[in-house]
Amino acid sequence: MPPLTFSEGFAIAAGLVQLFVAAVFLRFRHGRPEWGLGWWGATYFAAGVMNTAAPVLLAAMHSPFGDGVQLVTMVLGLSAMGALVAGGRLYTGHPRPGPWVSFAVTWLLYVGVIAASPLWPGYENLMANALTAAIFAYLGYLSIGAMRREPGAGHGIAAAMLGLYIPMVAGAAALGLNQVEMRYWSAVPFALAGLGVMSGTMGRMRAHLRDLNESLEQRVLERTRELRDIIASLESFNSMVSHDLRGPLGGMSGLSAVALSALAEGDVPRAQRLFEAVQKQSANLSDLVSDLLALARVSHVELRRQTVALESLVEESVQQLELSHGEGHARPVQVAPLPVVQGDKALLRQALINLLGNALKFSRRSAQPQVRVWAETHDGGVKVTVQDNGVGFDAARRADLFAPFKRLHEDRDFEGTGLGLTLVQRIVERHGGRVGAESQVGQGATFWFWLPATESAT
C-alpha cells in the first residue's frame, strides 16, 4: 500500500475527530433529545467513517465494485448532510417542520445538484461545495439567533466554527487543490464545526445545570418557609383546640356537678335547667369535633374531579340546610343561573353549605333576610359570589375571617365553631382557586370564591 499523502492524513485525522464528536453526541442524546444530538451523532459518525476510510474508499472506486462503492459513499455523504441540517434546526430551537422534513429537503437539494451537474461539466465539485457552504452558513445564522435567545450557552462558539467552513474551503480552492484533495481538506472544517457544536453543547448543559441548581435552591427555600409556617400553624392550632375543648368540657363538668347536687336536694327544675345547659355545651362540642374532622378530611382526601353543575349543587346545599335547620330556613336564598365547573362535587357542596349557612345565620335578624348567589366569568375562571344583607363585619378584621377559631362576633349573638370559613378556604385552594370577602358593619357581607378553568389542584 502506498504511503499516505498529506491530504489523506488530514482526512483520517479529521475523521477520527469526527468519530470522537459522534461518540459524545450519541452519549448525551437521551439527556436532551429536543436538542437533536442524535442527529448530530449520526452526521459525524457517517462523516467519520468516510474520512477515516477515505484512501480505501477511493482505491475501491477503481475496482470492479467501484460503482457500488461510489453509490454507498454518496448515500452516506447525503445522509450526513441531511442529518446535519435536521440536528442543527433542532439544536437552535426550530422543531417545525420536523427533522425528517429537513433531512428529506437536504437530500433533494443535493440530488438536484447531482442531476444538474451535466449542465456545468467540470464544476460538479464546486457546485457541491457551494451548497455545503450555504448549509453551513445557514446553520451558523441559526446559531447566532439562538445565541441572542440563550446567551451564555455556547451558541457563539458553534456559530464561529460553523462559519469557519466557508473561508477554509474557499482558501483550499484558491490554493488550486484538485477535486480529491478538496474532498479531503473539507473534512477539517467539518470536524472543527463538530467540535464547536460539542463545546456549545457542554456550555448549554452547564447553563441548564446552573439554572436547575438555582431553581432547586429556591424551591428548597420555599419548602423550608412553608414547613416553618405549617409548624407555626400547628402550634397555634393545637393551642386554640386545647382552649376551645377545655372550656366546654370544664363547663360541662361544673354544670353536671351542680345539677347532681340539685337532684340530691330534690330541686328537679333547677337540675333540669342545668342539664339543658350541659346538652347545649355537648352539642357545641359535637359541632366542633365534626368541623375538625371535616378540616382534616379536606386537607388529605384525594380530589375526585368531575363535571359539576353549580346550580344543582346550590339546590342540594339549600335542601341540606333545610333538613338540618328546619323547613323554610333557606327561603331567603335567591340563585341566579350558574355555570358548570370541574371539581370535587362533595367538597364544593361542603363549601357552599358553609357559605350559605353563614349568610343565613348573619342575616336572620334583618327585617327581610336576603341571600343572593350568582357567578361570572373572571380572570380565566369562574367567580361564585354569596351576598347577604345581614350584620356584616369590620373590614379591618378581614384577615381573621378565614383563620381557624377566629370569630368576629360574640358567641352569645351567633353560634359557631370558627372553622366554617377555614374549611371553605382550604377546599377552594385545593382546587387551585382563591377566596375573598367584602363588607361593612351593618351593611351585609359578600363572600366569593374563584375556581380556575384549568385546575391545578393539590
C-alpha positions as CSV (number, residue, x, y, z in Angstrom):
1,M,0.0,0.0,0.0
2,P,1.5,3.4,-1.0
3,P,2.3,5.9,1.8
4,L,-0.4,8.3,2.8
5,T,-0.4,11.7,1.2
6,F,-0.6,14.9,3.3
7,S,-4.2,15.4,2.3
8,E,-5.1,11.8,3.2
9,G,-3.5,12.1,6.6
10,F,-5.6,15.3,7.1
11,A,-8.7,13.4,6.2
12,I,-8.0,10.5,8.5
13,A,-7.1,12.8,11.4
14,A,-10.3,14.8,10.8
15,G,-12.3,11.5,10.6
16,L,-11.0,10.4,14.0
17,V,-12.0,13.7,15.5
18,Q,-15.5,13.3,13.9
19,L,-15.9,9.8,15.3
20,F,-15.0,11.2,18.8
21,V,-17.6,14.0,18.3
22,A,-20.1,11.5,17.2
23,A,-19.5,9.4,20.3
24,V,-20.0,12.4,22.6
25,F,-23.2,13.4,20.9
26,L,-24.6,9.9,20.9
27,R,-23.6,9.5,24.6
28,F,-25.7,12.6,25.6
29,R,-28.6,12.3,23.1
30,H,-31.1,11.0,25.6
31,G,-30.3,13.7,28.2
32,R,-31.7,16.5,25.9
33,P,-33.5,14.8,23.0
34,E,-35.0,18.2,22.0
35,W,-31.5,19.4,21.0
36,G,-31.2,16.9,18.2
37,L,-28.0,15.4,19.5
38,G,-28.9,12.0,18.0
39,W,-29.0,13.7,14.5
40,W,-25.6,15.3,15.1
41,G,-24.2,12.0,16.2
42,A,-25.4,10.3,13.0
43,T,-23.9,13.1,11.0
44,Y,-20.5,12.9,12.5
45,F,-20.5,9.1,12.6
46,A,-21.2,8.9,8.8
47,A,-18.6,11.6,8.1
48,G,-16.0,10.0,10.4
49,V,-16.4,6.6,8.7
50,M,-16.0,8.1,5.3
51,N,-12.9,10.2,6.2
52,T,-11.0,7.6,8.2
53,A,-11.6,5.1,5.3
54,A,-11.1,7.7,2.6
55,P,-8.0,6.2,1.0
56,V,-9.5,2.7,1.0
57,L,-12.8,4.0,-0.4
58,L,-11.0,6.0,-3.1
59,A,-9.0,2.9,-4.1
60,A,-12.1,0.7,-4.1
61,M,-13.8,3.1,-6.6
62,H,-11.2,2.0,-9.2
63,S,-12.0,-1.7,-8.5
64,P,-14.7,-3.8,-10.2
65,F,-17.0,-2.7,-7.4
66,G,-16.3,1.0,-8.0
67,D,-19.8,2.0,-8.9
68,G,-21.4,0.3,-5.9
69,V,-18.8,1.8,-3.5
70,Q,-19.3,5.2,-5.1
71,L,-23.1,4.9,-4.6
72,V,-22.7,3.9,-0.9
73,T,-20.3,6.8,-0.4
74,M,-22.7,9.2,-1.9
75,V,-25.6,7.9,0.2
76,L,-23.5,8.2,3.3
77,G,-22.5,11.8,2.4
78,L,-26.0,12.9,1.6
79,S,-27.4,11.3,4.7
80,A,-24.7,13.0,6.8
81,M,-25.7,16.4,5.4
82,G,-29.4,15.7,5.8
83,A,-28.9,14.7,9.5
84,L,-26.7,17.8,10.0
85,V,-29.5,20.1,8.9
86,A,-32.1,18.2,10.9
87,G,-30.0,18.3,14.0
88,G,-28.9,21.9,13.5
89,R,-32.5,23.1,13.3
90,L,-33.5,21.2,16.5
91,Y,-30.3,22.3,18.3
92,T,-31.1,26.0,17.6
93,G,-34.8,25.7,18.6
94,H,-36.5,25.1,15.3
95,P,-38.5,21.8,15.7
96,R,-41.0,22.7,13.0
97,P,-41.2,21.4,10.3
98,G,-40.0,18.1,11.8
99,P,-36.4,16.8,11.5
100,W,-37.3,14.2,8.8
101,V,-38.6,17.0,6.6
102,S,-35.3,18.9,6.9
103,F,-33.5,15.6,6.2
104,A,-35.6,15.0,3.0
105,V,-35.3,18.6,1.8
106,T,-31.5,18.4,2.1
107,W,-31.4,15.2,0.2
108,L,-33.5,16.7,-2.6
109,L,-31.2,19.7,-2.8
110,Y,-28.1,17.5,-3.3
111,V,-29.9,15.2,-5.7
112,G,-30.9,18.3,-7.7
113,V,-27.2,19.5,-7.8
114,I,-26.2,16.0,-9.0
115,A,-28.9,16.0,-11.6
116,A,-27.9,19.4,-12.8
117,S,-24.1,18.7,-12.9
118,P,-24.1,17.7,-16.7
119,L,-25.1,21.3,-17.4
120,W,-21.8,22.5,-16.0
121,P,-19.2,19.9,-16.7
122,G,-16.1,20.3,-14.7
123,Y,-17.8,22.2,-11.9
124,E,-19.5,19.4,-10.1
125,N,-17.3,19.6,-7.1
126,L,-17.6,23.4,-7.0
127,M,-21.4,23.2,-7.0
128,A,-21.5,20.6,-4.2
129,N,-19.1,22.6,-2.1
130,A,-21.1,25.7,-2.7
131,L,-24.3,24.0,-1.5
132,T,-22.4,22.6,1.5
133,A,-21.0,26.1,2.3
134,A,-24.6,27.5,2.0
135,I,-25.8,24.9,4.5
136,F,-23.0,25.7,7.0
137,A,-23.8,29.4,6.6
138,Y,-27.5,28.7,7.3
139,L,-26.7,26.7,10.4
140,G,-24.3,29.5,11.6
141,Y,-27.1,32.0,11.1
142,L,-29.4,29.9,13.2
143,S,-26.8,29.6,15.9
144,I,-26.4,33.4,16.1
145,G,-30.2,33.6,16.5
146,A,-30.0,31.0,19.3
147,M,-27.2,33.0,20.9
148,R,-29.4,36.0,21.2
149,R,-32.2,34.0,22.8
150,E,-30.0,31.9,25.1
151,P,-26.9,34.0,25.9
152,G,-24.0,32.3,27.6
153,A,-25.0,28.8,26.4
154,G,-22.2,28.3,23.9
155,H,-24.1,29.1,20.7
156,G,-21.4,31.7,19.7
157,I,-18.7,29.1,19.6
158,A,-20.9,26.8,17.5
159,A,-21.7,29.7,15.1
160,A,-18.0,30.6,14.8
161,M,-16.9,27.0,14.0
162,L,-19.8,26.5,11.5
163,G,-18.8,29.8,9.8
164,L,-15.2,28.7,9.6
165,Y,-16.1,26.1,6.9
166,I,-16.6,28.7,4.2
167,P,-13.2,30.5,4.3
168,M,-11.3,27.3,4.8
169,V,-12.8,25.6,1.8
170,A,-12.5,28.8,-0.2
171,G,-8.8,29.0,0.8
172,A,-8.2,25.4,-0.3
173,A,-9.8,26.2,-3.7
174,A,-7.6,29.3,-4.1
175,L,-4.6,27.1,-3.5
176,G,-5.6,25.1,-6.5
177,L,-6.3,21.7,-4.8
178,N,-7.9,19.2,-7.0
179,Q,-11.3,17.5,-6.5
180,V,-10.0,14.7,-4.4
181,E,-7.8,16.9,-2.2
182,M,-10.7,19.3,-1.8
183,R,-12.8,16.5,-0.5
184,Y,-10.1,15.5,2.0
185,W,-9.5,19.1,3.0
186,S,-13.2,19.9,3.6
187,A,-13.2,17.2,6.4
188,V,-11.1,19.5,8.6
189,P,-13.6,22.5,8.9
190,F,-16.4,19.9,9.1
191,A,-14.6,18.4,12.2
192,L,-13.9,21.8,13.7
193,A,-17.6,22.7,13.3
194,G,-18.5,19.5,15.2
195,L,-16.0,20.4,18.0
196,G,-17.6,23.9,18.1
197,V,-21.1,22.5,18.5
198,M,-19.9,19.9,21.0
199,S,-18.3,22.7,23.0
200,G,-21.5,24.7,22.7
201,T,-23.5,21.7,24.0
202,M,-21.3,21.4,27.1
203,G,-21.9,25.1,27.6
204,R,-25.6,24.7,27.3
205,M,-25.6,21.8,29.7
206,R,-23.6,23.8,32.2
207,A,-26.0,26.7,31.9
208,H,-29.0,24.4,32.3
209,L,-27.4,22.8,35.3
210,R,-26.7,26.2,36.8
211,D,-30.3,27.2,36.3
212,L,-31.5,23.9,37.7
213,N,-29.4,24.4,40.8
214,E,-30.7,27.9,41.3
215,S,-34.2,26.7,40.9
216,L,-33.6,23.8,43.3
217,E,-32.2,26.2,45.9
218,Q,-35.2,28.5,45.5
219,R,-37.6,25.6,45.9
220,V,-35.8,24.3,49.0
221,L,-36.0,27.8,50.5
222,E,-39.7,28.0,49.6
223,R,-40.4,24.5,51.1
224,T,-38.5,25.4,54.2
225,R,-40.5,28.5,54.6
226,E,-43.7,26.5,54.1
227,L,-42.7,24.0,56.7
228,R,-42.0,26.7,59.2
229,D,-45.4,28.2,58.5
230,I,-47.0,24.8,58.9
231,I,-45.2,24.2,62.2
232,A,-46.3,27.6,63.5
233,S,-49.8,27.0,62.3
234,L,-49.9,23.6,64.0
235,E,-48.7,25.1,67.3
236,S,-51.3,27.8,67.1
237,F,-53.9,25.3,66.0
238,N,-53.1,23.0,69.0
239,S,-53.3,25.9,71.4
240,M,-56.6,27.0,70.0
241,V,-58.1,23.5,70.0
242,S,-57.0,22.9,73.6
243,H,-58.6,26.2,74.6
244,D,-61.9,25.5,72.8
245,L,-62.1,22.0,74.1
246,R,-61.1,22.7,77.6
247,G,-63.7,25.5,78.1
248,P,-66.8,23.5,77.2
249,L,-65.5,20.3,78.9
250,G,-64.8,22.3,82.1
251,G,-68.2,23.9,81.9
252,M,-69.9,20.6,81.4
253,S,-68.1,19.1,84.4
254,G,-69.0,22.0,86.7
255,L,-72.7,22.1,85.5
256,S,-73.0,18.4,85.9
257,A,-71.7,18.6,89.5
258,V,-74.2,21.4,90.3
259,A,-77.0,19.5,88.6
260,L,-76.3,16.4,90.6
261,S,-76.2,18.4,93.8
262,A,-79.6,19.9,92.9
263,L,-81.0,16.5,92.3
264,A,-79.7,15.3,95.7
265,E,-81.5,18.3,97.3
266,G,-84.7,17.4,95.3
267,D,-84.6,20.6,93.2
268,V,-85.6,18.9,89.9
269,P,-86.4,22.1,87.9
270,R,-83.0,23.6,88.6
271,A,-81.3,20.3,87.7
272,Q,-83.3,20.2,84.5
273,R,-82.1,23.7,83.5
274,L,-78.5,22.7,84.3
275,F,-78.7,19.6,82.2
276,E,-80.2,21.5,79.3
277,A,-77.1,23.7,79.5
278,V,-74.9,20.6,79.6
279,Q,-76.8,19.3,76.5
280,K,-76.1,22.7,74.7
281,Q,-72.4,22.5,75.5
282,S,-72.3,18.9,74.4
283,A,-73.9,19.9,71.0
284,N,-71.3,22.7,70.6
285,L,-68.5,20.2,71.3
286,S,-70.0,17.8,68.7
287,D,-70.1,20.5,66.1
288,L,-66.5,21.4,66.9
289,V,-65.3,17.8,66.6
290,S,-67.3,17.4,63.3
291,D,-65.7,20.6,61.9
292,L,-62.2,19.4,63.0
293,L,-62.7,16.1,61.3
294,A,-64.0,17.9,58.1
295,L,-61.0,20.1,58.1
296,A,-58.6,17.1,58.4
297,R,-60.5,15.3,55.6
298,V,-60.3,18.4,53.3
299,S,-56.6,18.6,53.9
300,H,-55.8,15.0,53.0
301,V,-58.6,13.4,50.9
302,E,-57.9,12.8,47.3
303,L,-59.8,15.1,44.9
304,R,-62.3,13.3,42.7
305,R,-62.6,15.8,39.8
306,Q,-65.7,15.7,37.7
307,T,-68.1,18.0,35.8
308,V,-70.2,19.8,38.5
309,A,-73.3,21.8,37.7
310,L,-73.1,24.6,40.3
311,E,-76.8,25.4,40.1
312,S,-77.8,21.9,41.0
313,L,-75.2,21.9,43.8
314,V,-76.6,25.0,45.3
315,E,-80.0,23.5,45.3
316,E,-78.6,20.4,47.1
317,S,-76.9,22.6,49.6
318,V,-80.2,24.5,50.3
319,Q,-82.0,21.2,50.8
320,Q,-79.3,20.1,53.3
321,L,-79.7,23.3,55.2
322,E,-83.5,22.9,55.3
323,L,-83.1,19.4,56.7
324,S,-80.7,20.4,59.4
325,H,-82.3,23.7,60.4
326,G,-86.0,23.2,59.6
327,E,-88.3,23.9,56.7
328,G,-88.2,27.4,55.5
329,H,-84.7,28.1,56.9
330,A,-83.2,28.7,53.5
331,R,-86.2,30.5,51.9
332,P,-84.2,33.8,51.6
333,V,-81.7,32.3,49.2
334,Q,-82.1,33.6,45.6
335,V,-80.0,31.8,43.0
336,A,-79.1,33.2,39.5
337,P,-78.2,30.8,36.7
338,L,-74.9,29.2,37.4
339,P,-72.3,27.6,35.1
340,V,-70.7,24.2,35.1
341,V,-67.2,23.8,36.6
342,Q,-64.7,21.0,37.1
343,G,-64.0,19.9,40.7
344,D,-64.8,17.6,43.6
345,K,-68.5,17.6,44.0
346,A,-68.6,16.6,47.6
347,L,-66.0,19.2,48.7
348,L,-67.6,22.0,46.7
349,R,-71.0,21.1,48.2
350,Q,-69.4,21.5,51.7
351,A,-68.0,24.9,50.8
352,L,-71.4,26.1,49.5
353,I,-73.2,24.8,52.6
354,N,-70.8,26.7,54.8
355,L,-71.1,29.9,52.8
356,L,-74.9,29.8,52.6
357,G,-75.2,28.7,56.2
358,N,-73.1,31.7,57.3
359,A,-75.1,34.1,55.1
360,L,-78.4,32.8,56.5
361,K,-77.1,32.9,60.1
362,F,-75.9,36.5,60.0
363,S,-78.9,37.9,58.1
364,R,-81.6,36.3,60.2
365,R,-82.1,39.4,62.3
366,S,-82.8,41.6,59.2
367,A,-86.4,42.7,58.6
368,Q,-86.3,40.9,55.3
369,P,-83.4,38.4,55.1
370,Q,-82.0,38.1,51.7
371,V,-79.2,35.9,50.3
372,R,-78.1,36.1,46.7
373,V,-75.9,33.7,44.8
374,W,-74.5,34.4,41.3
375,A,-71.5,33.6,39.2
376,E,-69.5,35.3,36.5
377,T,-66.5,34.6,34.2
378,H,-63.5,36.3,35.7
379,D,-59.7,36.1,35.1
380,G,-59.8,32.9,33.1
381,G,-62.1,31.1,35.6
382,V,-65.4,31.2,37.4
383,K,-66.1,33.5,40.3
384,V,-69.0,32.5,42.5
385,T,-70.5,35.1,44.9
386,V,-72.7,34.7,48.0
387,Q,-74.1,38.0,49.3
388,D,-76.3,38.7,52.3
389,N,-78.0,41.7,53.9
390,G,-77.0,40.8,57.5
391,V,-74.9,42.4,60.2
392,G,-71.7,42.4,58.1
393,F,-68.3,42.7,59.7
394,D,-65.5,45.1,60.3
395,A,-63.4,45.3,57.1
396,A,-60.3,46.0,59.1
397,R,-60.6,42.4,60.5
398,R,-60.9,40.8,57.1
399,A,-57.7,38.9,57.6
400,D,-59.2,37.0,60.6
401,L,-62.2,35.7,58.6
402,F,-60.5,32.5,57.3
403,A,-58.2,31.8,60.3
404,P,-59.3,28.8,62.3
405,F,-61.2,29.6,65.5
406,K,-61.2,33.3,64.9
407,R,-64.7,34.7,65.3
408,L,-65.7,38.3,64.5
409,H,-69.0,38.1,66.6
410,E,-69.7,37.1,70.1
411,D,-70.8,33.6,70.9
412,R,-73.9,34.8,72.6
413,D,-75.1,36.6,69.4
414,F,-74.2,34.0,66.8
415,E,-73.4,30.3,67.3
416,G,-70.4,28.6,65.6
417,T,-67.0,27.0,65.9
418,G,-64.9,29.4,63.8
419,L,-63.9,26.7,61.4
420,G,-66.5,27.1,58.6
421,L,-64.7,29.7,56.5
422,T,-61.4,27.9,57.1
423,L,-63.0,24.9,55.5
424,V,-64.2,27.0,52.6
425,Q,-60.7,28.4,52.0
426,R,-59.0,25.1,52.2
427,I,-61.5,23.5,49.8
428,V,-61.1,26.3,47.2
429,E,-57.3,26.4,47.5
430,R,-57.1,22.6,46.9
431,H,-58.9,23.3,43.6
432,G,-56.3,25.8,42.7
433,G,-58.6,28.8,43.5
434,R,-58.9,31.6,46.0
435,V,-61.4,33.2,48.3
436,G,-62.3,36.7,49.4
437,A,-64.8,38.8,51.3
438,E,-66.0,42.4,51.4
439,S,-68.3,44.1,54.0
440,Q,-69.1,47.0,56.2
441,V,-70.7,46.7,59.7
442,G,-74.4,46.6,59.4
443,Q,-74.4,46.6,55.6
444,G,-74.3,42.8,54.9
445,A,-71.4,40.8,53.6
446,T,-70.2,39.5,50.3
447,F,-68.2,36.3,50.1
448,W,-66.7,34.9,46.9
449,F,-64.5,32.1,45.6
450,W,-62.8,31.7,42.3
451,L,-62.0,28.5,40.5
452,P,-59.7,28.3,37.5
453,A,-60.9,27.0,34.2
454,T,-57.9,24.5,34.2
455,E,-57.4,23.4,37.7
456,S,-54.0,22.9,39.4
457,A,-55.3,21.0,42.3
458,T,-53.2,19.9,45.2
